[in-house]
């Protein structure tokens, strides 16, 4: 007796897709409200729009070699702040995954 099989692919809404993925891997779905100890909040945190705009402005001026000393210092501080935020977010996501939470892709955080 032979069996014929056929694969079917269905697009799923993102929340359902994460829930299905979590069930398939026996993980708890990521829920920011219950992620615990602020990890979900940190993982979703972002720089302010003003800080991002200022950073972009200073980077453009640096590329044109038009930065004054105080702007160079400001750029250095903004870059350090951005690096620290990136490290904190990566650490939070790593901890949440280690605790068994299924995490959405980085661009969704």
C-alpha positions in Angstrom: 0.0 0.0 0.0 1.6 3.3 -1.0 0.8 6.7 0.4 0.7 9.9 -1.5 1.6 13.0 0.4 1.5 16.6 -0.5 2.8 19.6 1.3 0.5 22.6 1.8 1.7 26.0 2.8 -0.7 28.5 4.4 0.1 32.0 5.4 -0.6 32.6 9.1 -1.1 35.8 11.0 2.0 36.7 12.9 0.7 36.1 16.4 -0.7 32.7 15.4 2.6 31.8 13.6 4.6 32.6 16.8 2.1 30.6 18.9 2.4 27.6 16.5 6.2 27.9 16.4 6.3 28.0 20.2 4.1 24.9 20.5 6.2 23.0 17.9 9.4 23.8 19.9 7.7 23.3 23.3 8.4 26.9 24.3 6.3 29.5 26.0 5.1 32.1 23.4 6.6 35.6 24.0 4.2 37.8 25.7 5.7 41.2 26.7 3.3 41.6 29.7 4.4 38.3 31.3 8.0 38.2 30.1 9.2 38.8 33.6 11.6 41.1 35.3 11.4 43.8 32.7 13.1 41.7 30.0 10.3 42.3 27.5 10.3 46.0 28.2 14.1 46.2 27.6 13.9 44.0 24.5 11.3 46.4 23.0 13.0 49.6 24.0 14.1 52.1 21.4 16.1 55.3 21.2 14.1 58.5 21.1 13.3 59.8 17.6 15.1 63.0 18.5 18.3 61.1 19.5 18.2 59.1 16.3 17.7 62.2 14.2 20.5 64.0 15.9 22.8 61.0 15.5 22.1 60.8 11.8 22.7 64.6 11.5 26.0 64.4 13.2 27.1 61.3 11.2 26.3 63.2 8.0 28.3 66.2 9.2 31.2 63.9 10.2 31.2 62.4 6.7 31.5 66.0 5.3 34.2 66.7 7.8 32.3 69.6 9.3 32.1 68.7 13.1 33.2 71.0 15.8 34.8 69.6 18.9 31.6 69.7 21.0 29.7 68.0 18.2 32.4 65.3 18.1 31.9 64.7 21.8 28.2 64.6 21.4 28.5 62.1 18.5 30.7 59.9 20.6 28.2 60.0 23.5 25.3 59.2 21.2 27.2 56.3 19.7 28.0 54.9 23.1 24.4 55.3 24.1 23.2 53.4 21.0 25.8 50.7 21.5 24.7 50.2 25.2 21.1 50.1 24.1 21.9 47.4 21.5 23.8 45.3 24.1 21.0 45.6 26.7 18.4 44.6 24.1 20.5 41.6 22.9 21.0 40.5 26.5 17.3 40.8 27.3 16.3 38.8 24.2 19.0 36.1 25.1 17.6 35.8 28.7 14.0 35.6 27.5 14.9 32.9 25.0 16.9 31.1 27.7 13.8 31.3 29.9 11.8 29.5 27.2 10.1 32.4 25.5 9.6 32.2 21.7 10.8 35.6 20.4 9.7 37.5 17.3 12.3 38.5 14.8 14.6 41.4 15.8 12.9 43.9 13.4 9.6 43.3 15.3 11.1 44.2 18.6 
